[in-house]
Amino acid sequence: MQSSISMFVHKTAFVFLLVLNFSVCKSADTFFVSLDGNDNNPGTKDKPFGTISKAQDVVRKLPGNREPAIIYLRGGTYVFKNTLEFGVNDKNIVLMPWGNEPVIFSGGISINPSKVKRLDQTAYANEFAEDARKKIGVLNLRELNISDYGQLHSVGFSRPYQPSWMELFINDKPGQLARWPNDSTIAMGQVIDKGSVPRNGDNSNRGGKFVYGSDRPAGWKKSKEVWISGYFNYGYAEDAIKLAAIDTVAKTFTTAQPHIYGFDSGKNWNRWYAYNIPEEIDQNGEYYLDRERGLLFFYLPSIVTKLDLSMLQDPLIVLEGSQNIAIRNISLEVSRGMGIYMERSQSCTISNCVFRNLGSLAVTIGKGIMPFKTQKHEGSGEESSRVLGSLDQHLYENTTFNRQGGENNRIVNCHIYNTGAGGVSLGGGDRLTLTPAGNSVENCRIHDFNRIEKSYRPAINIDGVGNRIANCEIYNAPSMAILLHGNDHILEYSTIYDVCREVDDQGAFYYGRDASERGHKVRFNYFHHLGNANRTTAIYHDDGACGMEVFGNIFFKAGTIPILIGGGQDISYKNNLFIDSPLGIHVDNRFQNWSKNSLDKDGVIDKRLKVVKFNQPPYAIRYPELVNYWKDNPAIPKRLVFDNNVFVRIKTTRKGEDGWFIWSENNKVSDIYPYNWKMMDSRHFIPDDTQLAVPEGWQILPVEKIGILKNYQ
């Protein structure tokens, strides 16, 4: 059923694109906008409008039943002080550059590099070490009439999505608040006071105290607001917290805020780095803003051709209730907030766009939740448009929250990188009725998407019902690539690598803690080179996760535990290829021991099943095995099917009791690679032309269709 829905959505979107392309060549209404135009002009190529909003007003007056109107943008950088809005009266519009003229939507201010003064030529020279004075530049923001700097704030696990503070971008590359160490972290010393623990209900807001064990902080004498970032307790929960005090004699940090789990030390990942320190401006990209004087200090590269400061906190573009809007070939950048926000939109397409140098994420489809005022692991909040805020925490307690993400919207052929807090938040669909949305992210390259916020800020956060991720390439992240909630989603033909680079106990593709979230299909993806020395996985079925079909995927050096099933059921792995890992599959019975309270009456699993009325239609019909969830001892893993899989150079194929597996004799174990892998970016994989005798009925893996494709429609 889901496959046919997805095929219908894809075909519908393709037909719409053909209509748009046809209309460009035929009789579509066309209007032009130029930075040199004037809104009193007729909007022709020779006499263009001066603003996009003027073109919108004209298009809104056209007949409703018409071919899509095209708004052509002449090349240049369009600076946004306010959001570009498309509402319910905006239908059948294509917004795109004219010809090959580059168009940039910017939420920032561009500064003439001539305004920069070298530190040794200013009155502030003696504030820095002598050997740094010729290497640091100074911008006086007050002289430039810039006063809205934003505030540094805590970012991390269980904290809300928020717009960033003002950031500096040098030669189109994001700057870094001056930090130490530059490219590494320091082990936490003894914890003297773990501080309050909000996760346990302690809201006294008492910071922690621990030994930092280094001589370096003794040199931070001019620093007025030092922050530290690190994994202060568990390895999946990074946090960034302001320091209240530095004792250079006892060598201790005291934090101004608590960490949600309290501070701890002694584990591999319990490490920190400090930032917002003027004395540490010592490499390209590093900067420090003296907020009291409005002075921006930064390390001077050999050549400065472009300087930008991010300003806009709201989304650059909003589509609310719009239909058939196509936004093409535009670069959205240098803003504190998100790139595009969509809500209740129908058949809108964002294609061939670049999202970079944003303080938050690139695209949001669906409503969010106003940021909680206090730090919470979960809770109920006020739904809101144009923000994400505390959505993660709200969804944890309100699992059927309908984000009103619209239907049949596509993000396709886009490049997303250097964002602050993830890539795409992909919502849509109704969990109570299991009505699919058909929204999708397709053929997109997403990387380096955690500049500011790391924990639970994936490349794609997918929720709701019936949405799709296809042919994406996701890489370079400290934490997860995809976070899933909801039902009947598809992940296919994507390649995911170099993620989970810092964390422990986390997966590149992660979901869990809700036995009603079923119907997902994960097929023909390539997971490789994941994780670090800690516990990392390719697919993490956490805390009783259920109901996923995993078919035809490749797991090559895919973490320390490529597949982890934490007490779940109704999961199948068929026709998958596992290569070069110490372990293939781990299954445990956590609901019988350390996590058994999850199955308590009115506990987390019970609440989430009750809210969807799991034993009544539509759930009882769509997922008939779910009806007997409580009658069939859910504490024991069951109906975990493994058939026709190939394990190559896997030291241990599976870990767990035999009774938890339905393990077919068709699973093959070998030391010989079954394919010639020259066609894939295999990262030092040595091809072997020897053909392994694969299981009977084995489906050849379509490796040529995996990842970013050219001429994708």
FISE-122586 format. One record per residue (C-alpha): residue in one letter; x, y, z. Coordinates in steps of 0.02 Angstrom, whole numbers, plus 32768, in hexadecimal, padded with zeros to 4 digits. Layout:
['A' [X Y Z]]
...
***
This chain:
['M' [8000 8000 8000]]
['Q' [8087 807B 8033]]
['S' [80EF 8053 7F9A]]
['S' [805D 807B 7F26]]
['I' [803A 811D 7F83]]
['S' [80F0 8151 7F72]]
['M' [80F0 8125 7EB8]]
['F' [8051 818B 7E9D]]
['V' [809A 8221 7EF8]]
['H' [813B 8218 7E95]]
['K' [80E0 820A 7DEF]]
['T' [806D 829A 7E1E]]
['A' [8101 8309 7E49]]
['F' [8159 82D7 7DA8]]
['V' [80C1 8304 7D40]]
['F' [80B9 83AC 7D9A]]
['L' [816E 83CF 7D6E]]
['L' [814A 83A5 7CB9]]
['V' [80BA 841F 7CBB]]
['L' [812A 84A4 7D04]]
['N' [81B1 8486 7C84]]
['F' [8132 8487 7BF7]]
['S' [80E7 8528 7C38]]
['V' [8190 857F 7C37]]
['C' [819D 855F 7B7C]]
['K' [80E7 8581 7B51]]
['S' [8064 85FC 7B89]]
['A' [8086 8615 7C42]]
['D' [8079 86C4 7C8B]]
['T' [8129 8702 7CAC]]
['F' [8168 8791 7D18]]
['F' [8215 87D0 7D3F]]
['V' [8263 8813 7DDE]]
['S' [830B 886A 7DE9]]
['L' [8370 88BF 7E70]]
['D' [8376 8952 7DF7]]
['G' [82BC 894B 7DD3]]
['N' [822A 89B4 7E0C]]
['D' [8180 897F 7E4A]]
['N' [8131 8A02 7DDA]]
['N' [8171 89A3 7D43]]
['P' [8104 8924 7CE6]]
['G' [8173 8892 7D1B]]
['T' [81B7 8868 7C70]]
['K' [8269 8832 7C4B]]
['D' [8298 88E1 7C13]]
['K' [8236 8937 7C9D]]
['P' [8236 88C0 7D33]]
['F' [81E6 88D5 7DDC]]
['G' [8255 8905 7E6D]]
['T' [820F 8889 7EEC]]
['I' [81D0 87D7 7EEE]]
['S' [8139 880C 7F55]]
['K' [8100 887C 7EC6]]
['A' [8109 87EA 7E4E]]
['Q' [80A5 8781 7EC9]]
['D' [801D 8805 7ED2]]
['V' [800D 8806 7E15]]
['V' [8007 8748 7E09]]
['R' [7F80 873E 7E8F]]
['K' [7F0D 87A2 7E1D]]
['L' [7F1D 8726 7D8F]]
['P' [7E93 86A6 7D70]]
['G' [7E9C 8614 7DE7]]
['N' [7E8C 858B 7D65]]
['R' [7F29 85AC 7D00]]
['E' [7FD5 856F 7CD6]]
['P' [805A 8593 7D5C]]
['A' [8096 8647 7D52]]
['I' [8153 865D 7D50]]
['I' [81AC 86E1 7DB6]]
['Y' [825B 86F3 7D6E]]
['L' [82E0 873D 7DDE]]
['R' [8372 8797 7D90]]
['G' [841A 876C 7DDC]]
['G' [8458 87B4 7E80]]
['T' [844A 87AA 7F3C]]
['Y' [839D 87D0 7F7F]]
['V' [83AD 8805 8035]]
['F' [8319 87D8 80A3]]
['K' [82EF 883E 813D]]
['N' [8247 87E7 8145]]
['T' [8203 873F 810E]]
['L' [81C9 8723 805B]]
['E' [8119 86DF 8075]]
['F' [80AD 866F 8008]]
['G' [7FFD 8656 804D]]
['V' [7F58 8606 801E]]
['N' [7F41 8681 7F90]]
['D' [7FE4 864B 7F3F]]
['K' [7FCD 85BE 7EC2]]
['N' [8022 8580 7E25]]
['I' [80C2 85E6 7E2E]]
['V' [8173 85C2 7DFA]]
['L' [81FA 862C 7E4C]]
['M' [82A1 8618 7DF5]]
['P' [8338 8676 7DAE]]
['W' [833A 86B2 7CFD]]
['G' [83AE 8645 7C96]]
['N' [844E 8619 7CF2]]
['E' [8455 86B9 7D58]]
['P' [8481 868D 7E0D]]
['V' [8401 86C2 7E8D]]
['I' [8421 86C8 7F48]]
['F' [83A3 86E6 7FD2]]
['S' [8402 8729 8068]]
['G' [83CA 874B 8119]]
['G' [8467 87AA 8142]]
['I' [84CD 8845 8127]]
['S' [8563 884B 80B4]]
['I' [85F4 88B2 80F7]]
['N' [8675 8905 8088]]
['P' [871D 88B6 80B7]]
['S' [876A 8963 80B2]]
['K' [8711 8985 8157]]
['V' [8782 8907 81AE]]
['K' [8817 894E 820B]]
['R' [88AE 88E9 823A]]
['L' [88BB 88DA 82F7]]
['D' [896A 8924 8304]]
['Q' [8928 89C2 82B0]]
['T' [88A1 89DF 8333]]
['A' [8896 8A18 83E7]]
['Y' [886B 8965 841A]]
['A' [8913 891B 83EC]]
['N' [8954 890D 849D]]
['E' [88C0 88A2 84CD]]
['F' [890A 880E 8470]]
['A' [89B1 87B5 8471]]
['E' [8A33 880A 8405]]
['D' [8A47 8778 838D]]
['A' [898B 877D 8368]]
['R' [8978 8835 8340]]
['K' [89A0 8828 8286]]
['K' [8934 878E 8272]]
['I' [8890 87D2 82B7]]
['G' [8815 8849 8264]]
['V' [8797 88BB 82B9]]
['L' [86EB 88F3 8280]]
['N' [8695 897F 82E0]]
['L' [85DE 894D 82D3]]
['R' [85A0 89EB 8325]]
['E' [85EB 8A51 8299]]
['L' [858D 89E0 8221]]
['N' [84EA 89FC 8281]]
['I' [84DE 8944 82AE]]
['S' [849E 8925 835E]]
['D' [8433 8887 8356]]
['Y' [84B2 8802 8385]]
['G' [843C 8780 83CD]]
['Q' [8469 8722 846B]]
['L' [84D2 8688 8482]]
['H' [8465 8600 84CC]]
['S' [846E 854B 8500]]
['V' [845C 84CD 8475]]
['G' [8458 8411 8489]]
['F' [83F5 8378 84BB]]
['S' [8340 839F 84ED]]
['R' [8357 8457 84C7]]
['P' [82E8 84AE 8446]]
['Y' [8312 84DB 8394]]
['Q' [8334 8596 8391]]
['P' [837A 8615 8317]]
['S' [8433 8630 832D]]
['W' [8488 86CD 836B]]
['M' [84DA 873E 82E9]]
['E' [8563 86DD 828E]]
['L' [85F6 8712 8224]]
['F' [8615 86C6 8178]]
['I' [86BC 86E4 8125]]
['N' [86CF 86C2 806A]]
['D' [862B 8660 806F]]
['K' [8669 85EF 80FB]]
['P' [861E 85F0 81AA]]
['G' [8688 8633 8236]]
['Q' [86A2 85DF 82DD]]
['L' [8694 8632 8386]]
['A' [8748 862B 83C1]]
['R' [8762 8587 841D]]
['W' [87E0 8518 8473]]
['P' [8816 8498 8443]]
['N' [8801 84C4 838C]]
['D' [87E3 8416 8348]]
['S' [87D6 83A1 83DC]]
['T' [878B 8390 848A]]
['I' [87C8 837B 853E]]
['A' [879A 82EF 85B5]]
['M' [872F 8325 8648]]
['G' [8781 8313 86F2]]
['Q' [8732 82E6 8797]]
['V' [867E 8322 87AD]]
['I' [8670 837F 8851]]
['D' [85B8 83AC 883E]]
['K' [854B 835C 87BA]]
['G' [84D1 83EC 87C8]]
['S' [8414 83DB 87C0]]
['V' [83CE 8352 8750]]
['P' [8337 8393 86EE]]
['R' [8318 82E5 86A5]]
['N' [82EB 82AA 8754]]
['G' [8279 833D 8775]]
['D' [82F8 83A8 87CF]]
['N' [82D7 8458 878D]]
['S' [8342 84B7 880A]]
['N' [83AF 84EE 8777]]
['R' [8452 84D0 87D4]]
['G' [84EC 84C5 8767]]
['G' [8571 8441 8778]]
['K' [8628 8447 87A7]]
['F' [86B8 83DE 8766]]
['V' [8775 83DF 8758]]
['Y' [87B1 8416 86AD]]
['G' [8866 83DD 86BE]]
['S' [88C2 8459 864F]]
['D' [892B 84F6 8662]]
['R' [88DC 8549 85CA]]
['P' [8847 85A0 861E]]
['A' [88BF 8605 868A]]
['G' [88DF 866E 85EF]]
['W' [882A 869B 85D1]]
['K' [8832 873F 862F]]
['K' [87CD 87AD 85B9]]
['S' [8743 872E 859A]]
['K' [869C 876E 85DA]]
['E' [862A 86DF 85A8]]
['V' [867C 8636 8592]]
['W' [8614 85A1 8559]]
['I' [863E 84E8 8558]]
['S' [85FA 8462 84E7]]
['G' [8606 83A7 8500]]
['Y' [85B9 82FF 852B]]
['F' [85A9 831D 85E5]]
['N' [8556 8278 8613]]
['Y' [850D 8203 858E]]
['G' [855F 81F5 84E5]]
['Y' [84C3 8221 8481]]
['A' [84A1 82C3 84DE]]
['E' [8515 8351 84AE]]
['D' [84F7 83F7 8504]]
['A' [853C 84A9 8503]]
['I' [8538 850A 85A6]]
['K' [8575 85B1 85E4]]
['L' [85F9 85B4 866C]]
['A' [85D5 8610 870E]]
['A' [8686 8606 8753]]
['I' [8735 85C9 872B]]
['D' [87A5 85A2 87C0]]
['T' [8855 85A3 8778]]
['V' [88A2 856B 881D]]
['A' [8834 84D1 8838]]
['K' [8820 84C0 877C]]
['T' [8763 84AF 8780]]
['F' [86D3 84E9 8714]]
['T' [862D 8517 8763]]
['T' [859F 8521 86E6]]
['A' [8513 85A0 86E6]]
['Q' [8493 851C 86B3]]
['P' [8477 8463 86D3]]
['H' [8489 83D7 8656]]
['I' [83E8 8374 8643]]
['Y' [8436 82D4 8685]]
['G' [84AF 8327 86FE]]
['F' [856C 8328 86E4]]
['D' [85D4 8289 86E4]]
['S' [8682 8258 86AC]]
['G' [86F0 81C1 868A]]
['K' [86A6 8184 85E6]]
['N' [86F8 8199 853C]]
['W' [867E 821C 8502]]
['N' [867D 8287 85A1]]
['R' [86DF 8313 8551]]
['W' [86CF 83CF 8537]]
['Y' [870F 8465 84D8]]
['A' [86FA 851D 8502]]
['Y' [86C7 85AB 848F]]
['N' [86A2 8666 8483]]
['I' [8753 868E 84BE]]
['P' [87AF 8723 8470]]
['E' [885B 86E1 84A4]]
['E' [883D 8647 8439]]
['I' [882E 86A1 8391]]
['D' [88BD 8644 833F]]
['Q' [8880 85F4 829C]]
['N' [881A 861E 8202]]
['G' [8762 8637 8222]]
['E' [876C 8658 82DD]]
['Y' [8719 86F4 8320]]
['Y' [86DF 8748 83BF]]
['L' [865B 87D0 83D6]]
['D' [8673 884D 8463]]
['R' [85BC 8873 847C]]
['E' [85D5 8905 84F1]]
['R' [863E 8967 8474]]
['G' [85F9 891F 83D2]]
['L' [86A4 88E4 839A]]
['L' [86B7 8849 8330]]
['F' [8764 87FB 8334]]
['F' [8791 8770 82BA]]
['Y' [8828 8716 8275]]
['L' [885A 8760 81CE]]
['P' [886B 86E9 813C]]
['S' [88EC 8716 80B7]]
['I' [8862 875E 8049]]
['V' [87B8 87A0 807E]]
['T' [8742 87AF 7FEA]]
['K' [869B 87A1 8043]]
['L' [8658 87BF 80F3]]
['D' [85A6 879C 812A]]
['L' [8549 87A8 81CE]]
['S' [84A8 8745 81E7]]
['M' [8413 87AC 8223]]
['L' [8367 8765 81F7]]
['Q' [831F 86F1 827C]]
['D' [827E 86C4 8221]]
['P' [8277 864B 818D]]
['L' [82B1 8694 80E9]]
['I' [8219 864B 808E]]
['V' [8172 860F 80D2]]
['L' [80EE 85A9 8075]]
['E' [804D 859D 80DB]]
['G' [7FB7 8551 8084]]
['S' [8004 856D 7FD9]]
['Q' [7FEB 84F9 7F45]]
['N' [805B 84CA 7EB4]]
['I' [80E9 8540 7EDF]]
['A' [8192 8513 7E93]]
['I' [8231 8566 7ED2]]
['R' [82C8 853C 7E67]]
['N' [8383 855C 7E59]]
['I' [8392 85DA 7EE7]]
['S' [8415 85E0 7F70]]
['L' [83D3 8608 801E]]
['E' [8459 863B 809A]]
['V' [849F 86AA 8124]]
['S' [8408 86AC 8197]]
['R' [83F2 8684 8250]]
['G' [8356 861C 8238]]
['M' [8318 859A 81BD]]
['G' [8316 85A7 8101]]
['I' [8264 8574 80D1]]
['Y' [81CC 854E 813B]]
['M' [8135 84F1 80F4]]
['E' [808B 84CF 8143]]
['R' [7FE7 8490 80F8]]
['S' [803A 849E 804D]]
['Q' [8005 8432 7FBB]]
['S' [8076 83F2 7F2F]]
['C' [80FE 8471 7F4C]]
['T' [81AD 844C 7F0E]]
['I' [8256 8490 7F45]]
['S' [82D3 8458 7EC3]]
['N' [838A 8473 7E97]]
['C' [839F 84EF 7F25]]
['V' [8435 8506 7F97]]
['F' [841F 851F 8051]]
['R' [84BE 8551 80AA]]
['N' [8501 85BD 8136]]
['L' [845C 85BE 8194]]
['G' [8450 85C7 8251]]
['S' [83C7 8545 825C]]
['L' [838D 84C0 81E0]]
['A' [8368 84CD 8126]]
['V' [82B1 849B 8113]]
['T' [8222 8479 818A]]
['I' [8181 8426 8151]]
['G' [8100 8432 81DB]]
['K' [80E1 8493 827A]]
['G' [8151 8497 8312]]
['I' [813D 84BD 83CB]]
['M' [8168 855D 8426]]
['P' [820B 8546 8486]]
['F' [81F4 8507 8537]]
['K' [822A 8584 85BB]]
['T' [827C 84FD 8624]]
['Q' [82E6 8469 85EE]]
['K' [827B 83CC 85D9]]
['H' [8294 831F 8592]]
['E' [81DD 831E 855F]]
['G' [8141 8386 8577]]
['S' [80AE 83DC 8522]]
['G' [80C1 8485 84D2]]
['E' [8069 8505 8466]]
['E' [8068 84DD 83AC]]
['S' [80A9 8566 833F]]
['S' [80CF 858F 828B]]
['R' [817B 85C0 8248]]
['V' [81D9 8574 82DB]]
['L' [8210 84C7 830F]]
['G' [823C 84F1 83C2]]
['S' [8217 8461 843A]]
['L' [81C9 83F0 83B6]]
['D' [8233 835A 83E7]]
['Q' [81FF 8365 849D]]
['H' [8148 8381 846F]]
['L' [8144 82EB 83F9]]
['Y' [818A 827D 8483]]
['E' [80EE 829C 84EA]]
['N' [8073 82C2 845E]]
['T' [809E 823E 83DE]]
['T' [8006 825F 836E]]
['F' [8026 8319 835B]]
['N' [7FF1 8347 82AA]]
['R' [806B 83C8 826A]]
['Q' [7FFC 83F6 81D5]]
['G' [808A 83DB 815B]]
['G' [801B 83D7 80C2]]
['E' [8027 8357 8037]]
['N' [8093 8328 7FA3]]
['N' [811B 83A7 7FC6]]
['R' [81CA 8381 7F86]]
['I' [8279 83B9 7FB2]]
['V' [82DE 837A 7F1D]]
['N' [838E 838E 7ED5]]
['C' [83C1 8406 7F5F]]
['H' [8469 841D 7FB3]]
['I' [8463 843E 806E]]
['Y' [8502 8460 80D1]]
['N' [854F 84CB 8159]]
['T' [84A7 84DD 81B1]]
['G' [849E 84F6 826B]]
['A' [841D 8478 82A6]]
['G' [83F8 83EF 8228]]
['G' [83B8 83E4 8177]]
['V' [82FE 83C4 815C]]
['S' [826E 83AA 81D5]]
['L' [81F8 8341 816B]]
['G' [8149 8339 81B5]]
['G' [809D 8316 816E]]
['G' [8013 8295 8180]]
['D' [7F9A 8266 820B]]
['R' [7FCC 81DC 8284]]
['L' [7F1D 81C5 82CB]]
['T' [7ED2 819D 8221]]
['L' [7F75 815F 81D0]]
['T' [7F57 81D8 8142]]
['P' [7FF9 81EB 80DF]]
['A' [803F 8292 80AA]]
['G' [80B2 825E 801C]]
['N' [8133 82E3 8045]]
['S' [81E6 82BA 8014]]
['V' [829E 82E6 8014]]
['E' [82ED 82A4 7F75]]
['N' [8399 82A5 7F25]]
['C' [83DB 8322 7FA2]]
['R' [848E 832F 7FE1]]
['I' [8490 835B 809B]]
['H' [8530 836C 80FE]]
['D' [8584 83D3 8186]]
['F' [84DD 83FF 81D2]]
['N' [8508 840F 828C]]
['R' [8572 84AB 8299]]
['I' [8515 84E8 8335]]
['E' [849A 8465 8373]]
['K' [84D0 83AF 8374]]
['S' [845D 833E 83D9]]
['Y' [83C2 8300 8381]]
['R' [83DA 8378 82F0]]
['P' [83E1 82FC 8260]]
['A' [83F2 8319 81A7]]
['I' [833C 82E6 8198]]
['N' [82BD 82DA 8225]]
['I' [822A 827A 81DC]]
['D' [8182 8269 8235]]
['G' [80C8 825D 8213]]
['V' [808D 81D9 8197]]
['G' [80BF 81A2 80EA]]
['N' [8154 820F 80C3]]
['R' [81EF 81E1 8060]]
['I' [82AB 81F8 8059]]
['A' [82FC 81BF 7FB8]]
['N' [83A6 81CA 7F60]]
['C' [83F2 823C 7FE2]]
['E' [84A8 8247 8013]]
['I' [84C3 826F 80CB]]
['Y' [856E 8281 811D]]
['N' [85E0 82DE 8196]]
['A' [857F 82E9 8238]]
['P' [85A9 82CE 82F0]]
['S' [8504 8279 8310]]
['M' [8474 8228 82B1]]
['A' [8443 8238 81FA]]
['I' [8388 8210 8204]]
['L' [8311 8216 8298]]
['L' [8269 81C3 827B]]
['H' [81BD 81CF 82C9]]
['G' [8115 819B 8283]]
['N' [80D9 8116 820A]]
['D' [80EF 80D2 815B]]
['H' [818A 8134 8129]]
['I' [8205 8100 80A3]]
['L' [82C3 8113 80A1]]
['E' [830C 80D7 7FFF]]
['Y' [83A1 80E4 7F88]]
['S' [8402 8156 7FFE]]
['T' [84B6 8152 8035]]
['I' [84E6 8180 80E7]]
['Y' [8598 8188 8128]]
['D' [860C 81E3 81A1]]
['V' [8582 8206 8220]]
['C' [857A 81DB 82D9]]
['R' [862E 8215 82E1]]
['E' [862A 824D 8398]]
['V' [859C 81F4 83EE]]
['D' [857C 8155 8451]]
['D' [84DF 80EA 844F]]
['Q' [8495 8136 83B2]]
['G' [846C 8106 8300]]
['A' [847C 8159 8257]]
['F' [83C3 812E 823F]]
['Y' [8367 8132 82E5]]
['Y' [82B7 8118 8327]]
['G' [8264 80C6 83BD]]
['R' [81FB 80C2 845B]]
['D' [8154 80B2 8401]]
['A' [8110 8008 83CD]]
['S' [808A 805B 8362]]
['E' [8108 80AE 82EC]]
['R' [8107 802A 8263]]
['G' [8101 800E 81A9]]
['H' [81AB 8055 817D]]
['K' [8211 8016 80EA]]
['V' [82CE 802B 80E2]]
['R' [830F 7FEA 803D]]
['F' [83A6 7FF4 7FCA]]
['N' [840C 806D 8034]]
['Y' [84C8 806E 804E]]
['F' [8502 8089 8102]]
['H' [85BE 8090 8113]]
['H' [864E 80D3 817C]]
['L' [85E4 8102 8211]]
['G' [860C 812E 82C3]]
['N' [86A6 8125 832F]]
['A' [86EB 80B5 83B9]]
['N' [864B 80C8 841F]]
['R' [85A6 806C 8404]]
['T' [8560 80A6 835E]]
['T' [84E9 8055 82E3]]
['A' [84A4 8068 8234]]
['I' [83EF 8044 8263]]
['Y' [83BC 8053 8319]]
['H' [8313 8007 8347]]
['D' [8312 804E 83F7]]
['D' [82A8 801E 848F]]
['G' [8226 7FAC 8443]]
['A' [8221 7FF5 8394]]
['C' [81B8 7F8B 831E]]
['G' [8178 7F70 826F]]
['M' [8202 7F96 81F3]]
['E' [8232 7F3C 8152]]
['V' [82EB 7F4A 8128]]
['F' [8312 7F07 807A]]
['G' [83A5 7F0E 8004]]
['N' [8416 7F82 8068]]
['I' [84D4 7F82 8073]]
['F' [8527 7F94 811D]]
['F' [85E3 7FAC 8105]]
['K' [864A 7FD9 819F]]
['A' [85A5 801B 81E2]]
['G' [85CE 803C 8298]]
['T' [85FB 7FC8 8326]]
['I' [854C 7F7C 8322]]
['P' [8502 7F93 8274]]
['I' [8454 7F5B 82AB]]
['L' [8414 7F6F 835E]]
['I' [8365 7F34 838C]]
['G' [833B 7F64 843E]]
['G' [82AD 7EF1 846E]]
['G' [823F 7F09 83D5]]
['Q' [81D3 7E9C 8366]]
['D' [8190 7E89 82B5]]
['I' [8231 7EBF 8262]]
['S' [8277 7E69 81C7]]
['Y' [8324 7E6D 8178]]
['K' [832B 7E1D 80CD]]
['N' [83A6 7E21 803D]]
['N' [8420 7E95 8098]]
['L' [84DD 7E93 8088]]
['F' [854A 7EA8 8123]]
['I' [8605 7EC6 810B]]
['D' [8699 7EDE 8180]]
['S' [8652 7EF5 822E]]
['P' [8677 7E9C 82D2]]
['L' [85BD 7E7A 82E9]]
['G' [852A 7E75 8273]]
['I' [848C 7E79 82DB]]
['H' [846B 7E94 8394]]
['V' [83C3 7E6A 83E4]]
['D' [83A0 7E7F 849D]]
['N' [830E 7E67 8514]]
['R' [831B 7F0A 8573]]
['F' [8261 7F08 859A]]
['Q' [8282 7E72 860A]]
['N' [8309 7EC8 866E]]
['W' [834F 7F78 8679]]
['S' [82C3 7FC8 8611]]
['K' [8230 7F5F 864E]]
['N' [81D6 7FF7 8697]]
['S' [81B7 802E 85E2]]
['L' [812C 7FAC 85DE]]
['D' [80D8 7FE7 867F]]
['K' [8021 8013 867C]]
['D' [8015 80C9 8645]]
['G' [80CD 80C0 861B]]
['V' [811C 8102 857C]]
['I' [80EA 806F 850B]]
['D' [803A 8061 8552]]
['K' [8016 811A 853B]]
['R' [8052 811A 8488]]
['L' [7FEA 8083 8459]]
['K' [7F4E 80C5 84AC]]
['V' [7F55 816E 8458]]
['V' [7F4B 8120 83AA]]
['K' [7EC8 809E 83E2]]
['F' [7F3B 8013 83A9]]
['N' [7EB7 7F89 83B3]]
['Q' [7E38 7FE6 8346]]
['P' [7E38 801C 8290]]
['P' [7E9C 805E 8239]]
['Y' [7F2E 8018 829F]]
['A' [7EDE 7F6E 82BB]]
['I' [7EC5 7F5B 81FF]]
['R' [7F6A 7FA4 81C2]]
['Y' [7FD2 7F49 8245]]
['P' [7F6F 7EAE 827B]]
['E' [7FFF 7E6A 82E4]]
['L' [7FF2 7F05 8352]]
['V' [7F47 7ED4 8396]]
['N' [7F92 7E4D 8404]]
['Y' [8026 7EB3 843F]]
['W' [7FFE 7EA2 84F8]]
['K' [7FBF 7DEF 84EC]]
['D' [8060 7DB0 849E]]
['N' [80DE 7DDF 8526]]
['P' [812D 7E7A 84D9]]
['A' [81C3 7E6B 854E]]
['I' [820B 7DE5 84DD]]
['P' [824C 7E12 842E]]
['K' [81EA 7DB4 83A9]]
['R' [81C8 7DA3 82F0]]
['L' [8274 7DE4 82C3]]
['V' [8290 7D99 8217]]
['F' [833D 7D88 81C7]]
['D' [833F 7D37 811D]]
['N' [83AF 7D37 8082]]
['N' [8430 7DAB 80CE]]
['V' [84E9 7D9F 80A4]]
['F' [856F 7DBB 812A]]
['V' [861F 7DDA 80EA]]
['R' [86AE 7DE6 8166]]
['I' [8638 7DFA 81F7]]
['K' [8688 7DAE 8292]]
['T' [85E1 7D8F 82EB]]
['T' [8544 7D90 8282]]
['R' [84C8 7DA3 8311]]
['K' [84BF 7DBA 83CC]]
['G' [8425 7D89 8430]]
['E' [83C4 7CEE 845F]]
['D' [8395 7C79 83D1]]
['G' [82DD 7C84 8402]]
['W' [82D8 7D3B 83D6]]
['F' [8309 7D1F 8321]]
['I' [82B0 7CD0 828F]]
['W' [8356 7CA7 823D]]
['S' [8351 7C58 8190]]
['E' [83D2 7BDD 8151]]
['N' [83D7 7C4A 80B5]]
['N' [8443 7CC9 8111]]
['K' [84F3 7CB5 80CD]]
['V' [8599 7CD6 8125]]
['S' [863A 7CEB 80C2]]
['D' [86E2 7D40 80B5]]
['I' [86CB 7D66 7FFD]]
['Y' [867C 7E04 7FB9]]
['P' [85E8 7DDC 7F48]]
['Y' [85FA 7E6C 7ECD]]
['N' [8673 7ED7 7E6E]]
['W' [8663 7F7B 7ECA]]
['K' [86C1 7FF0 7E56]]
['M' [8620 804D 7E30]]
['M' [860D 808C 7EE3]]
['D' [866C 8108 7F4E]]
['S' [86A0 807F 7FC5]]
['R' [8727 80D9 8028]]
['H' [87BC 8065 8015]]
['F' [874E 7FCD 7FF6]]
['I' [87B5 7F4F 7F94]]
['P' [874C 7F0C 7F04]]
['D' [8744 7E51 7EEA]]
['D' [8701 7E0B 7E48]]
['T' [86E2 7D62 7E97]]
['Q' [8628 7D41 7E94]]
['L' [85E6 7CF8 7F35]]
['A' [855B 7C78 7F27]]
['V' [84D0 7CE6 7F6A]]
['P' [8433 7C9E 7FBA]]
['E' [83AC 7C56 7F4C]]
['G' [8335 7CE0 7F1C]]
['W' [83B5 7D68 7F3E]]
['Q' [8388 7E0D 7EEB]]
['I' [841C 7E65 7E9A]]
['L' [8438 7F09 7EF4]]
['P' [841D 7FA0 7E81]]
['V' [84B9 7FFC 7EB8]]
['E' [84B7 806C 7E1F]]
['K' [8414 80B8 7E5C]]
['I' [8452 80E1 7F0B]]
['G' [8480 8193 7F3C]]
['I' [847A 8235 7EDB]]
['L' [8442 821B 7E26]]
['K' [845B 828D 7D92]]
['N' [83C2 82CE 7D36]]
['Y' [8352 829D 7DC7]]
['Q' [829D 82D5 7DB0]]
***
